[in-house]
Structures are given as structure tokens and as C-alpha cells.
Amino acid sequence: MARILVFDSGIGGLGIVAQLRLLLPGVPIDYLADTAIFPYGEQPDSTLRLRIVSLLGQAIARLCPSVVVIACNTASTLALDSLRATYDVPFVGCVPPIKWAADRTRTGTIGLLATRATVRRPYLQELHTRFAPHCTLLAHGARGLADMAERAFRGAPPDRTQLAIELAGLFGQPGGAAIDVVGIGCTHYTFLLEALRESGPVGVAWLDPASAVARQAARVLAQTPAISRAPGAERVCFTALPPDFPALLPGLGRLGYGADAISLFAAGVNLAAHPIEN
């Protein structure tokens, strides 16, 4: 039976899960969030790469997915090549939508909101050089938005003052007034998309790659033989109990995950997953 594993540092990848539910109703989707060291953008590269490869190996062994979606720009840009070299399961990554933005711009100036780690990595410059050499790319590493998105998923309204500060970090750069397309370079920001549109300059197009990542995962899944295993209940696993955990339950429920689907994933030799008591 076909099965998908979606991985992120927190709840950002749940936006991709929502798109997968629309495209692939009936396909079991497990979710793993490495909440023990969230946010990924603040972790050292070398330590993070080793952790991602090890943690995903344990999850693959336990959950037997047909396809793994790395629903995190930081993890994708840092570890996707290592994951593909280490494990046989196909991986679908998530990278900043630079090509899409370049195709949409009329002014030739495109923006990117992402984590500081994604903005500083050479991978972003490689995307710019490959897909948008004719465009000016202005990027801002928005430290506060991932935490704000986590709270938004729990039902808290965005902090408009903090939102304005982060937007000023992008549009306030020299040449920023010419930005007419902004790519979302962190899956968490899906949950802030409407607030970003409302708070940002009029006429700017905001590009969220969640639906494109889900479509690619569906294409890969269609070309991948289903792993022979008895169907099991879907799991939502956290490597540490998230802050204000009960507030996550309504959002998880809307995505089809009941409280009995949620567990703690112990990242260790025994691959233990322990139910969370609510």
C-alpha cells in the first residue's frame, strides 16, 4: 500500500499535508516534526545535516513510506543530497520558488522571505544564477515569522507590529520598492500568507510552493511501487512535546489526525514512539 511521510522541523509542513489530502484522498500520510531543536534555521549546518539523515533513517525504518517529502527549505537545501545518497526511498524536497518568481515578475525585482539559514546558504545563490540571472533578488531572513506561524496554526492572530518589522526587512532594502513578486522560502509561512498579503505593499504577488510540492509528491508516488505492508494508522510524531500542545489539536483534527494518532518519536536506537497523553 502506498504511504507518504512528510517531515519538517515543526508544523510548517502541515500546509503541504493539506494539499496532499486534496490530491491524494485515501493515501495514508504520516508526519514527523523535529520539535526538539526547532527552529532549524538557528542550528549549525554540520550538526543539523547529520541529525536529519539519522532521524529520517529511523523514521523510514519504522514507518516504511513509499515517498518522503522534506517539507522544510532548510532541511532540503542542507541534507537532500545526503538523504538521496543514503536511502533508497524517493525524496521530494522543498526549495525557494526562485524560478516561479522570475517567471511572474514584471519589474525584474523579486523578493524572498525565508529563514536566516536559507538566505545565507550558497544554494540560494545557485538557484538565482540558474533560474533568475536576469532578475534582481532581494532576500530577508525573517527570524520571527516561523514562531509567529506556529502560533497562527494554533489560532493566535499574527502580531502585526512584528509582521511589519519583518516586511520592512525585505521591502525596505535598497531597490525593495520595485519588488512585485515574493516567494515564500519557509513552509511555516503558509499559515501567515493572508496576513502577509494584507500587510505587504498593494499589488505584490505572494508565491506559496505548498501546492507545487504536493503535486510533485503525487507524481513521484504514481511512479513508485507501493511497499508491501499491512496498512496501519497514520501517525503524527514529535521529537519533543511542542509548546502549548493542546492548542495544536484542532488544527491537526482538521487535517484528519485524531488525538490517538499523536506520539513522541524517540530519536535513538530503539526507535520508540510513545503516545502522548492529552
N, C-alpha and C positions, 0 to 999 in steps of 0.2 A: 504494500500500500504506500502511495506517495505521502511524504511528510516534509514539512518545512520547519527549519529552525531559524529564528530571527534573533540577532544578537546586537546589543548596544550597551553603552556604559550606564544608561538609565532608562527612562521611559520614552525617549525620543523616537525609537524605532517602532513604537506602537502606532504612529501615524502611517507607517508602511504596512503594518498588520491590518489596519483599517482598509487600505487599498487592496491588499491581498484577499481579504474577506469578500470584497465586491467581485474580484476577478475569478477567484477560485473557491466558491462556496462548497463546503463539504470536505476540503482538504485540511487535515489537522495542522495546526501551526503552534509550535512551541516557542516560548520566548525566554531568553536569558539576559538578565541585566547585571552587569558587574558593578553593583552599587557599593561594594566595599571600598572602591577607590574612585568613585565619581567625584568630580568630573575628570574625564580622561585628558582634557586639554591642559591640565595642570601637572601631569605626570612626566617623569623623564622618559625619553624615547626608548632607550635600550631596555629598561625595566618593563615598560609597557608592552613592547613587542614580544618579549619572552612570556609575559603573563597571558597575553591574548592567545598566542599559539598553544600554550599549555592548557588554558581554560577551555578553549574551543575543542581541543583534542579530547578532553574528558567529557564534554557535552556531547560530542559526536558519538563517542563510545557508548554513552548512556541512552541517548535519545534516538540514535540511528536515523538521522534526517536524510532525505533524498537530495536536498539542496539547502545550503546555509546562506542566509542573507546577512551580510555585515552592514547593519543599518546605522552606521556611525562613520562620519567622514574621517575623524582622527584615526580610528582603527583601520579603515580601508586604506588610507594613504600610507599608513605606517606598516601594516602587517599582512596585507592581502597577498603580496607575492610570496611571503613566507608560508602562509596558510596553504596556498595552492601547491607549493612545493612539498609540503609535509603530508597532506591528506588527500585521499582520492575523491572525496565528495566534491561536487562543484560548488563554487562560491560566487555570489553576486555581491559586488561592492557598491558603495555609495560615495561619489566624489562630487566636488563643487561643480555646478552646472555652467561652466565657462562657455562651452560650445553653444549651448542653448541661448545663453545671454548674448553671445556675439551674433547669433542668427537673428535675434529680436531687436537689437539696438538700432536706433535711427541716428543718434548723435555720435556714436563711436566710443562712448564712455560707459563702461559697465561697472557695477558695484558688486561686492561680495560681503555678506555678513557671515562670519564663521567664528570658531573658537580661535584663541590666540595661537594654539598649536598648529591648526590647519593653515592659518595665514602665514606663519613663519617657515613652513616646510618647503623645501625645493620643489616638491611635487606640484604645488600651485603654480610656480613659475613655469614648470614644464607644460602644464595644461594651457597656460596663457600663450606660450610660444607655439604650441602645436595647433591650438584651435582658435586663437583670437589674436594673432600677431598684429592685425590691423587696428585693434581696439586699445584704448587706454583702460587698464584695470585698476580700480581703487578698491582696496580691501580693508576691512576693520575687524580686528579680533575682539569680539564682544564678550568679555568675561561674565557679565551679569545676566545675559539672556538665557543661558541654559538653566540656571536656577529659577529664573522667572517662569520659564516654560514648564518646569517641574511643578511649580505652584499652580500654573494655569490649568494643567491637566487635572489637578485636584479641585478645581473650581474657583480658585482665587483670581480676582481681576488683575490684569497687569498693572504694575507700578508705572504710571505714565511719565513721572519725572525721570525715573531710571531709563525708561524706554527712550525718552528724548535725548538723554545723555549719550546712549549708545548710537542712536541715529545721527547725532551730531558728529560722532567719531567717524562716520562714513561720509555723510554729505558735507561736513564742514572741512574736509580736506581740500587743498588747492585743486580746483577743477571739479569739485564734487557737485556743483550746481548743474553740471552737464549730464550727470547720471540719469539715464531714463529706464534702465533695467537693473534689477538687483537679484542676484542669485542667493538662495538660502544654502549656506555651506555647513549647516549643522541640523541633523534630523529633529532635534528638540524644538527648533524654531517653528515647526509646523503648527504647534499649538499657540503660537503668537502671531500667525500670519495675518489674521484680520486686524489685530491691533497695530501691526506694522504698517499695513495699508492705510489705516485710518490716521496714523501719526506721521507717516512719511510725506514727502512732497507730493502734490497732486500730479497725476499723470504718469507716475513711475509704475512699471510692471514688476511684480514680485514673482519669482520663479521657485516653486517648491518641487524638488525632484521625486517626492514620495511616490507619485503615481507611475513615473517612468521606471523607478527601481522595481516596483511591484510588477510592471509589465515584463521587464527583463527576467525577473524571477520566474514568472509564468512560462515564458518562452524556454528558459533553461529546464524547468521542470518537465515540460512537454517532450523534451529530447533526452530525458534521463530515465533509465529503467527504475521502476519502483522497487524499493528494498523489501525483500520478503520478510515480513514480521507481522505478528498479530497486532491489530490496531489497539492503541492504548489511549487513555485520556490525555488531552492536551495539558501541558504544564506551563506555568509562569514561574520562573526561578530567579531568585535574587541571591547574590553572594553575601549580602548583608541586609538586615531589615531596614527598608527605606524610612526616612523621617516621615512622621505623620502618616504611617502606613494605612490606617483605616480610611483616610481620605482618598486613597487610590482605588478602593473597591468599586465605587460607582462607575468610574471610567473603564476599569477592567471588565466590569459586568457588561457594559455597552459593547465591548468587543467580543463578548461570548465567553469570558473566563469567570467561572464561579469562584467563591472563596476556597472551595476544596481543590482547585487547580493550582493554588499558590504554595510555593515551598521555598525553603532556603537551600541553595546549592553550595555544598561544602567543597571548595576547590582543593582537593587533596587526593591522596592515593585511593581512598575508599569510595570516591565518587558518591558520597552520601547526599541524598536530597531529603530534607526534613520538612514535614508540613508545618506551616505557620498557624499558630492558634490565634484566632481573631476574637 
